[in-house]
Each structure stands twice: as C-alpha cells, then as structure tokens.
Amino acid sequence: MKHEFPLLSIQDEDNPYLFNIYHYQKRLVGIEEDPDYLQLFEMSRYGSVTAYFDWLRTKTGFGSILDVSGNPILGGHAKYSLYHGYMKEAQEQFYIFCREWGNRLRK
C-alpha cells in the first residue's frame, strides 16, 4: 500500500493541533490533526489518505480545510484565517491549487 505523507506539517505554539497539508486529486487539502494520536498518514494499515478523502467526499463533500473530526472549517472558525494563510503559502510553494468546495462527488 502506498504511504502518503503530508506535503507540509505545521505546528503553532498557540494551537494544540498540527495542521497537515496533503495532495489529493491534484489539489491541496489541509486538516487539523491531534499530535497525541496517529496522524492520518500513519494509519496506512487502515487505508490510505486518498481512500479517507474519497470516503469523506461521499459523506459530506468538503473544501480545502478540515478540522480534527474531518468536518469542513469555514470562515467563522477561530483558526480559519491561520489555516487559510498556511494553504495560500503552500499553494505558492508547490504551485498546486487549493481544493474548492465544488470539487465533490455528485450523485
């Protein structure tokens, strides 16, 4: 099974979570992850990062920023501006666009 690591992993002193940015379907997706538990990329025996995002896409659809529970982070979230800034930096660094809410599975 392919082991998929995040392109970037960021930890801020004021934030208890890591913010990992992954490459998924030619787009960037950022997700909060709790450093006290296995990270998404460390759970390869349960499935790949891609398989997780594929599954999540069938349940809720999502944009480019997810919280620790896999729910979309929107503008009203306390860390939205911080995470949005990380995503913009990653977009400029890797020349990969951020995933948009409309990039979801249609039934």
C-alpha positions in Angstrom: 0.0 0.0 0.0 1.3 3.4 -0.9 2.3 5.6 2.1 1.2 9.1 1.6 2.9 11.8 3.7 1.8 15.4 4.0 3.5 18.0 1.9 3.7 20.2 4.9 3.2 19.7 8.6 2.8 22.9 10.7 2.6 23.2 14.5 2.0 26.6 16.1 2.8 27.2 19.8 -0.7 28.6 20.5 -2.5 25.7 18.8 -2.8 22.2 20.3 -3.2 20.6 16.8 -0.9 20.0 13.9 -2.0 21.3 10.5 -1.1 18.8 7.8 -1.4 19.7 4.1 -1.9 16.8 1.7 -2.0 16.5 -2.1 -5.4 15.0 -3.1 -6.6 14.8 -6.7 -4.2 17.5 -7.9 -5.4 19.9 -5.2 -4.3 20.8 -1.7 -6.3 19.7 1.4 -5.4 20.8 4.9 -6.5 19.0 8.0 -6.1 19.6 11.8 -4.6 16.5 13.4 -4.1 15.8 17.1 -0.4 15.0 17.8 -1.5 12.8 20.7 -2.9 10.3 18.3 -1.8 8.7 15.0 -1.8 11.1 12.1 -3.8 10.4 9.0 -0.7 9.3 7.1 0.4 7.0 9.9 -2.8 4.9 9.7 -1.9 3.2 6.4 -2.9 -0.2 7.8 -6.5 1.0 7.9 -6.4 2.6 4.5 -4.7 5.3 2.5 -5.0 9.0 2.9 -6.6 9.1 -0.6 -9.1 6.4 0.5 -10.1 8.5 3.5 -10.7 11.6 1.4 -12.6 9.6 -1.2 -14.8 8.2 1.6 -15.3 11.7 3.2 -16.2 13.1 -0.2 -19.2 10.7 -0.4 -20.4 11.6 3.1 -20.3 15.4 3.3 -18.3 16.9 0.5 -15.6 19.3 1.7 -13.4 22.2 0.7 -9.7 22.6 1.4 -9.6 22.9 5.2 -10.9 20.3 7.6 -11.0 20.1 11.4 -9.7 17.3 13.6 -13.0 15.4 13.1 -12.9 15.7 9.3 -15.6 18.4 9.2 -15.1 21.5 6.9 -13.7 24.6 8.6 -15.5 27.7 7.4 -14.9 31.4 7.9 -16.4 31.6 11.4 -13.9 29.1 12.9 -11.3 30.6 15.3 -8.3 29.2 13.3 -9.8 29.7 9.8 -7.6 32.7 9.0 -4.4 31.0 10.2 -5.1 27.8 8.3 -6.2 29.7 5.2 -2.8 31.5 5.3 -1.0 28.2 5.5 -2.9 26.9 2.5 -2.1 30.0 0.4 1.6 29.7 1.3 1.5 26.0 0.3 -0.2 26.9 -2.9 2.5 29.4 -3.8 5.3 27.0 -2.7 4.1 23.9 -4.6 2.2 25.5 -7.5 -0.9 23.4 -6.6 -4.3 25.0 -6.2 -6.3 24.5 -3.0 -9.3 22.2 -3.2 -12.6 24.0 -3.6 -16.0 23.1 -2.1 -17.4 22.4 -5.6 -14.8 19.6 -6.1 -17.0 17.0 -4.7 -18.8 13.8 -5.8 -22.1 14.3 -7.4 -24.8 11.6 -7.0 
